[in-house]
């Protein structure tokens, strides 16, 4: 079981690396999901996620507002989750807000090519801030 700290990691790059690893059968726990980064202008990013969240208000498809669920949904979009292999792989993934007690003693790893230092711009949004704007209570 691998524990990945999402602090200052770009969401899409982290998600693609994690998706590949869970498809190979590795069990992964992601901690500090609220500290992940989404690159791009804050207003444009918020508008895009607000459109996703409002689209399924009454009948679906429902889009999450909590940071841990947004990370999980992003990774789900990168695997064939409607097929048996994808469903089994998706069960190998757990995402947490903060660091839960049982994982606090374990060593965390990071994904080097998903680090915020790879951004060539200062335009980015922290997932936790955007989640609060969307109406998340966490």
C-alpha positions in Angstrom: 0.0 0.0 0.0 1.4 3.4 -1.1 0.5 6.7 0.6 0.7 9.7 -1.6 0.6 13.2 -0.2 -1.3 15.5 -2.6 0.1 18.7 -1.1 1.3 21.0 -3.9 0.6 18.3 -6.6 -1.1 19.2 -9.9 -4.4 17.4 -9.9 -4.5 16.1 -13.5 -0.8 14.9 -13.5 -1.3 13.2 -10.1 -4.5 11.6 -11.3 -3.0 10.1 -14.4 -0.1 8.7 -12.6 -2.3 7.2 -9.9 -4.8 5.8 -12.5 -2.0 3.9 -14.2 -0.7 2.5 -10.9 -4.1 1.3 -9.7 -4.8 -0.4 -13.0 -1.6 -2.3 -12.4 -3.0 -3.6 -9.1 -1.3 -1.3 -6.6 -3.3 -0.1 -3.6 -3.0 3.7 -3.1 -4.2 6.0 -0.4 -4.1 9.8 -1.2 -3.9 12.2 1.8 -4.3 16.0 2.0 -6.6 16.0 -1.1 -7.7 19.5 -0.2 -4.2 20.8 -0.9 -4.0 19.6 -4.5 -3.5 22.3 -7.2 -5.6 22.9 -10.3 -3.7 24.9 -12.9 -5.3 27.8 -14.7 -7.0 31.1 -13.9 -9.1 31.0 -10.7 -12.2 32.4 -12.3 -12.2 30.1 -15.3 -11.5 27.1 -13.1 -14.3 28.0 -10.7 -16.8 28.6 -13.6 -15.9 25.2 -15.2 -16.4 23.3 -11.9 -19.5 25.2 -11.0 -21.0 24.2 -14.4 -20.2 20.6 -13.6 -21.7 20.8 -10.1 -24.9 22.5 -11.3 -25.5 20.3 -14.3 -26.8 17.3 -12.3 -28.6 19.1 -9.5 -32.0 17.4 -10.0 -31.6 14.3 -12.1 -27.8 13.7 -12.6 -25.1 13.2 -13.5 -24.0 14.3 -10.0 -20.7 15.9 -9.6 -19.0 16.0 -6.2 -18.2 19.2 -4.3 -15.9 17.8 -1.6 -12.2 17.8 -2.4 -11.6 14.1 -1.7 -14.5 13.2 -4.0 -13.4 15.5 -6.7 -10.0 13.8 -6.7 -11.6 10.4 -6.8 -13.9 11.4 -9.7 -11.0 12.8 -11.6 -9.1 9.5 -11.3 -12.3 7.6 -12.2 -12.4 9.5 -15.5 -9.0 8.1 -16.4 -9.8 4.4 -15.9 -12.4 2.1 -17.6 -14.5 2.0 -14.4 -17.6 0.6 -16.2 -15.7 -2.6 -17.0 -14.8 -5.3 -14.5 -11.1 -4.5 -14.5 -11.7 -0.8 -13.9 -14.1 -1.5 -11.1 -11.6 -3.7 -9.3 -8.9 -1.2 -9.9 -11.0 1.6 -8.5 -11.5 -0.3 -5.3 -7.7 0.0 -4.7 -8.0 3.8 -4.3 -8.8 5.7 -1.2 -8.7 9.5 -0.9 -8.7 11.4 2.4 -9.1 15.0 3.5 -6.1 15.7 5.8 -4.2 12.7 7.2 -6.3 10.1 9.1 -4.8 8.6 12.3 -4.1 5.2 10.9 -2.0 6.7 8.0 -0.1 9.3 10.1 2.7 6.9 11.0 3.3 5.7 7.5 5.8 7.2 5.1 4.3 9.3 2.4 5.6 9.6 -1.1 5.0 12.1 -3.9 4.9 12.2 -7.7 7.8 14.3 -8.9 6.5 15.2 -12.4 3.2 16.4 -10.8 4.8 19.0 -8.5 3.7 22.6 -8.6 7.3 23.6 -9.5 6.5 22.3 -13.1 4.0 25.1 -13.6 5.3 27.9 -15.8 2.6 30.3 -14.5 1.4 31.6 -11.2 -2.2 31.0 -12.1 -3.5 28.1 -10.0 -6.3 27.2 -7.6 -6.0 25.2 -4.4 -8.7 22.4 -4.5 -9.9 23.1 -1.0 -10.6 26.8 -1.7 -12.5 26.0 -4.8 -14.5 23.3 -3.1 -15.6 25.8 -0.4 -16.7 28.2 -3.2 -18.8 25.3 -4.7 -20.6 24.9 -1.4 -18.7 22.1 0.3 -19.0 22.0 4.1 -15.7 20.3 4.6 
